[in-house]
Amino acid sequence: MVENPWESVPLAVQHRLEQWFKPESEERFLAYVPDRDHARTEDGMCGVVVSDRRVVYHTELRHREMRVGTAIQITVSSHGHVRRVAINTDTWEVRAMTVDREGLAGLRRALLLGQYRPVWH
């Protein structure tokens, strides 16, 4: 049986995500990548959600979405143990979001499963 990725997200984080990510009919959640510039106790408040239909970026000040099929470029930079991801689409950009190793691997896997075809730098 295939595991549902949503069920692997802690309940407190699910509740926070539900405040800004509302799945459309038949939309399948693939991953949540938390913004590690915030404390782990704030997981679910900021970060990126990837589904099989869209990528949603959310912070306190911004909410951006893109549909599958939209061009996306992702630049990863490392400074010691800190990894930063920059996301560029046709209509919006994230200049730098801090991610951990697990978050970066989850982002890569989700974009692959969602068939987004990102250009990685």
CORWO-V163967 format. One record per residue. N is the residue number from 1. RES is the residue in three letters. PHI is phi in radians with two decimals (* if undefined). D_LAST is the distance of its C-alpha to the last C-alpha in whole Angstrom. Layout:
# CORWO-V163967
N:RES:PHI:D_LAST + N:RES:PHI:D_LAST
This chain:
# CORWO-V163967
1:MET:*:35 + 2:VAL:-1.42:31 + 3:GLU:-1.28:30 + 4:ASN:-1.48:30 + 5:PRO:-1.02:26 + 6:TRP:-1.08:28 + 7:GLU:-1.21:31 + 8:SER:-1.49:29 + 9:VAL:-1.48:28 + 10:PRO:-0.98:31 + 11:LEU:-0.99:34 + 12:ALA:-1.07:33 + 13:VAL:-1.23:30 + 14:GLN:-0.96:31 + 15:HIS:-1.09:33 + 16:ARG:-1.19:31 + 17:LEU:-1.08:28 + 18:GLU:-1.09:31 + 19:GLN:-1.26:32 + 20:TRP:-2.29:28 + 21:PHE:-2.12:27 + 22:LYS:-2.00:30 + 23:PRO:-1.09:29 + 24:GLU:-1.34:31 + 25:SER:-0.99:33 + 26:GLU:1.20:32 + 27:GLU:-1.36:28 + 28:ARG:-1.96:27 + 29:PHE:-1.16:25 + 30:LEU:-1.95:22 + 31:ALA:-2.92:21 + 32:TYR:-2.13:21 + 33:VAL:-2.02:18 + 34:PRO:-1.28:20 + 35:ASP:-1.42:19 + 36:ARG:-1.42:20 + 37:ASP:-1.30:21 + 38:HIS:-1.93:24 + 39:ALA:-1.14:27 + 40:ARG:-1.04:27 + 41:THR:-1.21:30 + 42:GLU:-1.77:29 + 43:ASP:-0.92:26 + 44:GLY:1.76:26 + 45:MET:-1.55:27 + 46:CYS:-2.48:23 + 47:GLY:2.45:20 + 48:VAL:-2.18:18 + 49:VAL:-1.95:20 + 50:VAL:-2.02:19 + 51:SER:-2.15:22 + 52:ASP:-1.35:23 + 53:ARG:-2.12:23 + 54:ARG:-2.77:21 + 55:VAL:-1.96:18 + 56:VAL:-2.10:20 + 57:TYR:-1.92:19 + 58:HIS:-2.44:22 + 59:THR:-2.36:23 + 60:GLU:-1.07:27 + 61:LEU:-1.82:26 + 62:ARG:-2.42:24 + 63:HIS:-2.46:24 + 64:ARG:-2.27:21 + 65:GLU:-2.39:21 + 66:MET:-2.45:19 + 67:ARG:-1.58:21 + 68:VAL:-1.02:19 + 69:GLY:1.72:19 + 70:THR:-1.40:17 + 71:ALA:-1.12:14 + 72:ILE:-2.45:11 + 73:GLN:-2.09:7 + 74:ILE:-2.22:6 + 75:THR:-1.96:4 + 76:VAL:-1.93:6 + 77:SER:-2.24:9 + 78:SER:-2.18:12 + 79:HIS:-2.31:15 + 80:GLY:1.21:18 + 81:HIS:-1.60:18 + 82:VAL:-1.61:17 + 83:ARG:-1.98:13 + 84:ARG:-2.12:12 + 85:VAL:-2.08:10 + 86:ALA:-1.88:9 + 87:ILE:-2.08:10 + 88:ASN:-2.17:11 + 89:THR:-2.13:14 + 90:ASP:-1.14:16 + 91:THR:-2.08:19 + 92:TRP:-2.68:17 + 93:GLU:-2.54:15 + 94:VAL:-2.02:14 + 95:ARG:-1.21:14 + 96:ALA:-2.86:13 + 97:MET:-2.12:15 + 98:THR:-1.37:16 + 99:VAL:-2.29:16 + 100:ASP:-1.66:17 + 101:ARG:-1.02:16 + 102:GLU:-1.12:18 + 103:GLY:-1.12:17 + 104:LEU:-1.12:13 + 105:ALA:-1.11:15 + 106:GLY:-1.13:17 + 107:LEU:-1.12:14 + 108:ARG:-1.03:12 + 109:ARG:-1.10:16 + 110:ALA:-1.15:17 + 111:LEU:-1.14:15 + 112:LEU:-1.17:15 + 113:LEU:-1.10:19 + 114:GLY:-1.41:19 + 115:GLN:1.04:18 + 116:TYR:-1.41:15 + 117:ARG:0.98:13 + 118:PRO:-1.24:10 + 119:VAL:-1.69:7 + 120:TRP:-1.68:4 + 121:HIS:-2.15:0
